[in-house]
Amino acid sequence: MTSPAPRPGPHTPPATDRRPYFDNAKFLLIALVALGHSWEQILSGNTHALRAVHNLVYGFHMPAFILLSGYFSRRFTGRPDQIRRLLSGVLLPYLIFEVIYTAVNHWVHGTDFSITPTSPTYLCWFLIALFVWRITTPIWNAVRHPVVLATVVSLAAGTTVIGRDLALPRVLMFLPWFVLGLRLRPEHFARLRTRTARRCAVPVFAGALALAYWLSPEPSDDWLSMDVGYGALHVSPARYLLLRLALFAVSALLVASFLALVPGRRMWLTALGAVTLYPYLLHGILIRIAEQAGVFQVLREWSLAGQVVLTVAVVAAVVLLSTPPVRALARPLVEPRLPRWLVPDGKPDMVAGGAPTPAAAPEHEKSLVH
């Protein structure tokens, strides 16, 4: 017997419409995102092991997040109600946090307070990338062999000169993961949630960590963040293509292993995984405040103890930023409402029984880092 799920609030989807497995995965991934951004602040010459862990995490956490974003976008057809949610749940928060992070960077780094919506600031790139990916979903659902085509686009993006407007390099280079998510079905995840898959996942991560430690400090962040081409990486086009294909293969193995290890039962972190948009957008502000206060400099001096303290503190911060009081304060920024004069009110499509269709259900569009 399982305990009954808590009654949903006005901004929380009914528990019966969600699967704990995916919410657990999303919470673990957002924690890794915040850890990765924080670890970057203390990486130095004496953090060889931390660099290896950092590279391992960067090898799969964003591909996994993007894959899940694609999975929950697979029924997006561009209906008016879907477009309204895309505008209010992705584009409007992007514009709001572009202003916020521009102001924060001006305060911390002394950069010009110049708002450029076409040039994403810090972690806002993912919002505009998701907007582009999702709006093009009907295209990927219409063409043959979409994953192969998206992979070709991704590789080609790294062999050409592309401007950074709208985070276009990352939009194109991470594209295969989103398109792969569009093609996945529940039975694919079921195959990963077997005892055999879990047993294989542990040695995969152990081997990948050993490889990351051996290669450390390589590969560089430029290879893992997918935002520069072969020229900036100082390799030939042929070598670039080979290494990118190798990274695809390694990342795919790590993503599958991670998804195999994600628990499927309802846990304390399950409810937090339903609101990952909040810690995603807010944790960067805490990092900038800590940077301004000199916290990371102190933690670097503490060496291993500083790394442990930072890791524990970041996970605690992610939990805190997911709590109802914080969400209540940040809701006007994270979940803004479109003005009625801009878009008409619309009702989501319904199926028998009065429940929203999967394509219209807003929970995953709100909760996954959009």
C-alpha positions as CSV (number, residue, x, y, z in Angstrom):
1,M,0.0,0.0,0.0
2,T,1.2,3.5,-0.8
3,S,0.3,6.6,1.1
4,P,-2.3,8.9,-0.7
5,A,-0.8,11.7,-2.7
6,P,-1.3,15.2,-1.3
7,R,-4.0,17.3,-2.7
8,P,-2.7,19.5,-5.5
9,G,-2.6,23.3,-5.0
10,P,-3.7,25.8,-7.6
11,H,-0.3,25.7,-9.3
12,T,0.5,22.1,-8.7
13,P,-0.8,19.4,-11.2
14,P,-2.7,16.4,-9.8
15,A,-0.4,13.6,-8.7
16,T,-2.4,11.1,-10.7
17,D,-1.4,12.9,-14.0
18,R,2.3,12.4,-13.2
19,R,4.8,9.6,-13.1
20,P,7.2,9.7,-10.1
21,Y,9.9,8.3,-12.3
22,F,10.1,11.4,-14.5
23,D,9.8,13.8,-11.5
24,N,12.6,11.9,-9.7
25,A,14.8,12.2,-12.9
26,K,14.1,15.9,-13.2
27,F,15.0,16.7,-9.6
28,L,18.3,14.7,-9.9
29,L,19.1,16.5,-13.1
30,I,18.4,20.0,-11.8
31,A,20.6,19.2,-8.8
32,L,23.4,18.2,-11.2
33,V,22.9,21.4,-13.2
34,A,23.2,23.5,-10.1
35,L,26.2,21.5,-8.9
36,G,27.9,21.8,-12.3
37,H,27.5,25.6,-12.3
38,S,28.8,25.8,-8.7
39,W,31.7,23.5,-9.1
40,E,33.0,25.6,-12.0
41,Q,33.6,28.4,-9.5
42,I,36.2,26.4,-7.5
43,L,37.9,24.4,-10.2
44,S,41.6,25.0,-10.1
45,G,44.9,23.1,-10.4
46,N,44.4,21.0,-7.2
47,T,40.9,19.8,-8.0
48,H,41.8,17.0,-10.4
49,A,39.1,14.6,-9.0
50,L,36.5,17.3,-8.9
51,R,37.3,18.2,-12.5
52,A,36.8,14.5,-13.5
53,V,33.4,14.4,-11.7
54,H,32.4,17.7,-13.3
55,N,33.3,16.4,-16.8
56,L,31.4,13.2,-16.1
57,V,28.3,15.2,-15.1
58,Y,28.5,17.4,-18.1
59,G,28.8,14.4,-20.3
60,F,25.1,13.5,-19.7
61,H,23.1,15.9,-17.6
62,M,22.2,18.4,-20.3
63,P,21.6,15.7,-22.9
64,A,19.3,13.9,-20.5
65,F,17.4,17.1,-19.6
66,I,17.0,18.0,-23.3
67,L,15.9,14.4,-24.1
68,L,13.2,14.6,-21.5
69,S,12.2,18.0,-22.8
70,G,11.7,16.4,-26.2
71,Y,9.8,13.5,-24.8
72,F,7.3,15.8,-23.2
73,S,7.0,17.9,-26.4
74,R,6.2,15.0,-28.7
75,R,2.5,15.9,-28.9
76,F,3.1,19.6,-29.6
77,T,1.3,20.5,-32.8
78,G,1.2,24.3,-32.5
79,R,-2.4,24.5,-31.3
80,P,-3.4,28.0,-29.9
81,D,-3.5,26.7,-26.3
82,Q,-0.1,25.1,-26.7
83,I,1.4,28.3,-28.2
84,R,-0.1,30.3,-25.3
85,R,1.6,28.0,-22.8
86,L,4.8,28.2,-24.8
87,L,4.7,32.0,-24.6
88,S,3.8,32.2,-21.0
89,G,5.9,29.3,-19.7
90,V,9.1,29.7,-21.8
91,L,9.4,33.0,-23.8
92,L,8.1,35.4,-21.1
93,P,10.2,33.9,-18.3
94,Y,13.2,34.1,-20.7
95,L,12.7,37.8,-21.2
96,I,12.2,38.5,-17.5
97,F,15.3,36.6,-16.4
98,E,17.3,38.1,-19.2
99,V,16.8,41.5,-17.5
100,I,17.4,40.0,-14.0
101,Y,20.7,38.3,-15.0
102,T,21.9,41.3,-16.9
103,A,21.4,43.4,-13.8
104,V,23.1,40.7,-11.6
105,N,26.1,40.4,-13.9
106,H,26.3,44.2,-13.9
107,W,26.4,44.2,-10.1
108,V,28.9,41.3,-9.7
109,H,31.1,41.7,-12.8
110,G,30.7,45.3,-13.6
111,T,29.5,44.5,-17.2
112,D,27.4,47.0,-19.1
113,F,23.8,47.0,-18.2
114,S,22.8,46.4,-21.8
115,I,19.7,44.2,-22.4
116,T,20.1,42.2,-25.6
117,P,17.2,39.6,-25.8
118,T,18.8,38.0,-28.8
119,S,22.0,37.2,-26.8
120,P,21.0,34.9,-23.9
121,T,22.7,35.6,-20.6
122,Y,24.2,32.8,-18.5
123,L,21.7,30.0,-18.0
124,C,18.9,31.7,-19.9
125,W,20.1,30.1,-23.1
126,F,18.2,26.9,-22.3
127,L,14.9,28.8,-22.3
128,I,15.3,30.3,-25.7
129,A,16.7,27.0,-27.0
130,L,13.7,25.1,-25.8
131,F,11.4,27.7,-27.4
132,V,13.1,27.1,-30.7
133,W,13.1,23.3,-30.3
134,R,9.5,23.1,-29.3
135,I,8.2,25.4,-32.0
136,T,9.9,23.3,-34.6
137,T,8.5,20.0,-33.2
138,P,5.9,19.7,-36.0
139,I,8.7,19.7,-38.5
140,W,10.6,16.9,-36.8
141,N,7.4,14.9,-36.5
142,A,6.8,15.3,-40.2
143,V,10.1,14.3,-41.7
144,R,11.6,10.8,-42.1
145,H,14.6,9.7,-40.1
146,P,14.5,12.9,-37.9
147,V,17.2,11.8,-35.4
148,V,19.7,11.2,-38.3
149,L,18.8,14.5,-39.9
150,A,19.1,16.3,-36.6
151,T,22.5,14.7,-36.0
152,V,23.7,15.9,-39.4
153,V,22.5,19.4,-38.6
154,S,24.3,19.2,-35.2
155,L,27.6,18.1,-36.8
156,A,27.3,20.6,-39.6
157,A,26.8,23.4,-37.1
158,G,30.2,22.8,-35.7
159,T,32.0,22.9,-39.0
160,T,30.5,26.3,-40.0
161,V,30.6,29.8,-38.6
162,I,27.5,30.5,-36.7
163,G,26.6,33.6,-34.8
164,R,25.6,33.4,-31.1
165,D,22.3,35.1,-31.5
166,L,19.5,33.1,-29.8
167,A,22.2,30.6,-28.5
168,L,22.1,29.2,-32.0
169,P,25.3,27.0,-31.7
170,R,23.8,25.2,-28.7
171,V,20.4,25.1,-30.3
172,L,21.7,23.2,-33.2
173,M,24.4,21.1,-31.5
174,F,22.1,19.8,-28.8
175,L,19.3,19.3,-31.2
176,P,19.7,15.5,-31.7
177,W,18.8,14.9,-28.0
178,F,15.6,16.9,-28.3
179,V,14.6,15.1,-31.5
180,L,15.5,11.7,-29.9
181,G,13.2,12.5,-27.0
182,L,10.4,13.2,-29.5
183,R,10.8,9.7,-30.9
184,L,10.8,7.9,-27.6
185,R,7.8,6.1,-26.2
186,P,7.0,4.8,-22.7
187,E,8.1,1.3,-23.6
188,H,11.6,2.6,-24.3
189,F,11.9,3.9,-20.7
190,A,10.5,0.6,-19.5
191,R,13.4,-1.3,-21.1
192,L,15.8,0.9,-19.1
193,R,14.0,0.2,-15.8
194,T,14.9,-3.5,-15.6
195,R,17.3,-5.1,-13.2
196,T,19.7,-6.0,-15.9
197,A,19.9,-2.4,-17.1
198,R,20.5,-1.1,-13.6
199,R,23.3,-3.7,-13.1
200,C,24.9,-2.5,-16.3
201,A,24.6,1.1,-15.4
202,V,26.8,1.0,-12.3
203,P,29.9,-0.3,-14.1
204,V,29.3,2.2,-17.0
205,F,29.4,5.1,-14.6
206,A,32.4,3.7,-12.8
207,G,34.3,3.2,-16.1
208,A,33.2,6.7,-17.3
209,L,34.5,8.3,-14.1
210,A,37.8,6.4,-14.4
211,L,38.1,7.6,-18.0
212,A,37.2,11.2,-17.0
213,Y,39.9,11.1,-14.3
214,W,42.5,9.7,-16.7
215,L,41.6,12.4,-19.3
216,S,41.3,15.2,-16.9
217,P,41.4,18.2,-17.4
218,E,40.3,17.2,-20.9
219,P,37.9,17.4,-22.6
220,S,37.6,21.1,-22.2
221,D,34.3,22.8,-21.3
222,D,34.0,24.0,-24.9
223,W,33.6,20.4,-26.1
224,L,31.0,19.6,-23.4
225,S,29.0,22.9,-23.6
226,M,28.5,22.6,-27.3
227,D,28.8,26.2,-28.1
228,V,31.8,26.5,-30.4
229,G,32.9,24.9,-33.6
230,Y,36.1,23.1,-34.7
231,G,38.0,26.4,-35.3
232,A,37.7,27.5,-31.7
233,L,38.6,24.0,-30.6
234,H,41.8,24.1,-32.7
235,V,41.2,20.8,-34.5
236,S,40.7,19.8,-38.1
237,P,37.1,19.3,-39.4
238,A,37.7,15.5,-39.7
239,R,39.0,15.2,-36.1
240,Y,36.1,17.4,-34.9
241,L,33.5,15.2,-36.5
242,L,35.1,12.0,-35.2
243,L,35.3,13.3,-31.6
244,R,31.8,14.7,-31.7
245,L,30.5,11.3,-32.8
246,A,32.5,9.7,-30.0
247,L,31.0,12.2,-27.5
248,F,27.5,11.4,-28.8
249,A,28.1,7.7,-28.2
250,V,29.5,8.2,-24.7
251,S,26.7,10.6,-23.8
252,A,24.1,8.2,-25.0
253,L,25.5,5.4,-22.9
254,L,25.6,7.7,-19.8
255,V,22.1,9.1,-20.4
256,A,20.7,5.5,-20.7
257,S,22.6,4.5,-17.5
258,F,21.4,7.5,-15.6
259,L,17.8,6.8,-16.6
260,A,18.2,3.2,-15.6
261,L,19.3,4.2,-12.1
262,V,16.5,6.7,-11.5
263,P,14.1,5.3,-8.9
264,G,10.6,4.8,-10.0
265,R,8.8,5.0,-6.7
266,R,7.4,8.1,-5.0
267,M,10.0,9.7,-2.8
268,W,10.6,12.9,-0.9
269,L,12.2,14.4,-4.0
270,T,9.3,13.5,-6.3
271,A,7.2,16.6,-5.5
272,L,10.3,18.8,-5.9
273,G,10.8,17.3,-9.4
274,A,7.5,18.8,-10.4
275,V,8.7,22.4,-10.1
276,T,12.3,22.3,-11.4
277,L,11.8,25.5,-13.4
278,Y,12.1,27.4,-10.1
279,P,15.5,26.1,-8.9
280,Y,16.8,26.3,-12.5
281,L,16.1,30.0,-12.9
282,L,16.9,31.0,-9.4
283,H,20.1,29.1,-8.5
284,G,22.2,31.2,-10.8
285,I,21.3,34.3,-8.7
286,L,22.6,32.6,-5.6
287,I,25.8,31.7,-7.4
288,R,26.4,35.3,-8.4
289,I,25.7,36.5,-4.8
290,A,28.1,34.0,-3.4
291,E,30.6,35.0,-6.0
292,Q,30.3,38.7,-5.0
293,A,30.6,37.8,-1.4
294,G,33.9,35.9,-1.9
295,V,32.4,32.5,-0.8
296,F,34.0,30.5,-3.6
297,Q,37.4,31.9,-2.8
298,V,37.1,30.7,0.7
299,L,35.9,27.3,-0.4
300,R,38.9,26.9,-2.8
301,E,41.2,27.5,0.1
302,W,39.5,24.7,2.0
303,S,40.4,22.2,-0.7
304,L,38.5,18.9,-0.3
305,A,36.5,20.1,2.6
306,G,35.4,23.1,0.6
307,Q,34.2,20.9,-2.2
308,V,32.1,18.8,0.1
309,V,30.6,21.8,1.8
310,L,29.8,23.4,-1.5
311,T,28.2,20.2,-2.8
312,V,26.0,19.8,0.3
313,A,25.1,23.5,0.3
314,V,24.0,23.4,-3.4
315,V,21.8,20.4,-3.0
316,A,20.2,22.1,0.0
317,A,19.7,25.3,-2.0
318,V,18.0,23.4,-4.8
319,V,15.6,21.9,-2.3
320,L,15.0,25.3,-0.7
321,L,14.3,26.9,-4.1
322,S,11.7,24.2,-4.7
323,T,9.7,24.8,-1.6
324,P,6.2,26.4,-1.6
325,P,7.2,29.7,0.1
326,V,10.0,30.4,-2.4
327,R,7.7,29.5,-5.3
328,A,5.0,31.8,-4.0
329,L,7.4,34.7,-3.9
330,A,9.0,33.9,-7.3
331,R,5.8,32.8,-9.2
332,P,5.2,36.2,-10.9
333,L,8.6,36.0,-12.4
334,V,8.8,32.2,-13.1
335,E,5.2,31.6,-14.1
336,P,4.0,35.0,-15.4
337,R,0.6,35.4,-16.9
338,L,0.2,36.8,-20.4
339,P,-1.8,40.0,-20.5
340,R,-5.3,39.3,-21.8
341,W,-5.0,42.2,-24.3
342,L,-2.2,40.2,-26.0
343,V,-3.8,36.8,-26.3
344,P,-7.4,35.6,-25.9
345,D,-8.3,33.2,-23.2
346,G,-8.5,29.6,-24.4
347,K,-9.5,26.2,-23.0
348,P,-7.4,23.2,-23.4
349,D,-8.7,20.3,-25.5
350,M,-10.5,17.7,-23.4
351,V,-11.0,14.0,-23.7
352,A,-13.8,11.8,-22.3
353,G,-14.1,12.2,-18.6
354,G,-13.1,15.9,-18.6
355,A,-9.4,15.4,-18.2
356,P,-6.9,17.4,-20.3
357,T,-5.3,15.5,-23.2
358,P,-1.6,14.7,-22.8
359,A,-0.9,17.4,-25.4
360,A,-2.7,20.0,-23.4
361,A,-1.7,19.0,-19.9
362,P,0.4,21.8,-18.6
363,E,2.3,20.1,-15.8
364,H,5.4,18.9,-17.7
365,E,5.6,22.2,-19.6
366,K,5.7,24.0,-16.3
367,S,7.9,21.6,-14.3
368,L,10.6,20.6,-16.7
369,V,13.3,23.2,-17.0
370,H,11.7,25.3,-19.8
